[in-house]
Amino acid sequence: MIETTTQAARTSALVSARIERIETIRIAEQPNVLWVEVTDSEGRVGLGETFYNPGAVEAIVHDMAAPLLLGKSASAIEDAWQTLFACANFYGYAGAEMRAFSAVDIALWDLLGQATGLSVSTLLGGRVRDRIRIYNTCVNAGGFDDQDAFIERPGDLAEELLAEGITALKVWPWDRFAPQIKADFVTGPAGWSAMGPVGHDLTPQQLDEGLAVVEAIRDRVGNRIDIMIEGHSRWDLNAALRICRALEPYEVAWVEDIIQPDSPRDLARLAHETRVPQSVSERLFTRYRYRDVFELGAAQIAMVDVVWTGGLTEARKIAHLADTYHLPLTPHDCVGPVCLAAALQLCAHATNAKIQETVRGFYGGWYREAVNEELEVVDGHALIPDRPGLGVTLRPELRRRDDVTVRVSGG
């Protein structure tokens, strides 16, 4: 009777808890990252994150999301999502709006985990795994020159990763031949190659030079490592078809965003006219965009970014939608530690989760400076925490930095 009464009191407190404060935190050293903390009326705190254009996202969080959510139930996550989406959809939901909503949504899931003492993966519907295989996206970071290495010594890089137990890597051998731009805001993890106009003229020599990266890896380590090809949407359809057809003998795991993912019918041509699996796409926001792709058979792998597409609420729906089409899910993370933590919770729950993106220079580098908990990698697999919520918390010293910007809405 005492236990029943205690449980009833906890349930009542959970249901009655309200969103009391929403804070955003960013630091100049990581100019693309924005953290969001949501505090409820019981003093519990949930943590979210997003990436790119943090000033614009910060404005959406405080000027739009906060007035709609403050004072509302902290556990009514679906209602919060639908409210935010409906209001933004009046004038166009994608971009800064959906990144802001994603960060808030993830914070609400983390907050619910803190309130219940359960991990987010349990709250999503239960765990089907406690670890998942990872691949290394080859970025220069944290003392690793992986981006230079895949161009200059791809075989050595593959051997090095295998020695660490990592059995998959992602590279972008053809980005260097696409048109380049010079701008201060081009500060993405892939540096010069992450952005730029679409290329329309890929020469035979350039095709061969890009292919040499893949050939060198296969010559050195054979099929002991999976190779993923990132395209960063740098090529038109004709160039993309040439690249994909040239890759067919090398049995790469997938080609990702080799063209812009805005036209499902053009994506379908890649999926139907080449044997290389197509991964589509971290750049798609909400399940509605994925539905169009899946209906046309335009993807073999569903790539989702939980801090862009609508948070965990929407990412779970996308995972289930992909599973309806018998497709695997591969969460994106070249972003930040909370994105990775949220993606891992999704992987723990989603039966069709295939593999998780990581950057060894990030989780072994600046992620450790941002959050208290470190990613555990054993035999090329990430161990997925079963702690309350996401299982990560921001380091308190972030708020004391000279380059920090904190904005607060609510009490």
Secondary structure, DSSP 8 states (H G I E B T S, - for coil): -HHHHHHHHHHHHHHH-BEEEEEEEEETTSTTEEEEEEEETTS-EEEEEEES-HHHHHHHIIIIIHHHHTTSBTT-HHHHHHHHHHHHHTT--TTHHHHHHHHHHHHHHHHHHHHHT-BHHHHTT--S-SEEEEEEE--EETTEEHHHHHHH-HHHHHHHHHHTT--EEEE-TTGGGS-----TT--STTGGGSS---B----HHHHHHHHHHHHHHHHHHGGGSEEEEE-TT-B-HHHHHHHHHHHGGGT-SEEE-SS-TT-HHHHHHHHHHSSS-EEE-TT--HHHHHHHHHHTT--SEEEE-TTTTTHHHHHHHHHHHHHHTT--EEE--SS-HHHHHHHHHHHHH-TTB--EEE-HHIIIIIHHHHBSS---EETTEEE---SSBTS--B-GGGGGSTTEEEEEEE-
